[in-house]
């Protein structure tokens, strides 16, 4: 992933909505263990990421709920489940550092992203162009937190000691009605299964 690439952090912006794929077990548990380890070892009090692990296809200020439900249901039922591969932990430095797992591009992932953008973007207001095909950098956020330069080498050693080069299944689409809430339920749409 290019070092000058800006990863959108709109999932932490209040009152946004998003179309995502949730990460299921056992990888969900592995990611949550990394979150817990970062909090316990480094004492990060402002660590963001304590929500269901996922990666984003699209985000907007709001979507038409009825039309979005019908479109996501149709796309999910017509899309066979597939796998993705993650790379080594990446870091985007700034006032709040983003620690993330890049999701490596693949045909099935690109096709699903394209289908979602063609069908769902017209249903949204304030759609974030950072997730459009030319700028999309699919990733799973591990943490967003202020991390000072003195801590960073230890944080990276902590993360590099864990194997995060995974192949994991993509089995769902989810509609996130409020990206700032950990309590509002997500609407889940299973992808098609073989046979």
Secondary structure, 3 states (H helix, E strand, C coil): CCCCCCCCCHHHCCCCEEEEEECCCCHHHHHHHHHHHHHHHHCCCCCECCCCCEEEEEEECEECHHHHHHHHHHHHHHCECEEEEEEEEEEECCCCEEEEEEECCCHHHHHHHHHHHHHHHHHEECCCHHHCCCCCCCEEEEEEECCCHHHHHHHHHHHHCCCCCCEEEECEEEEECCCCCCCCCCEEEECECCC
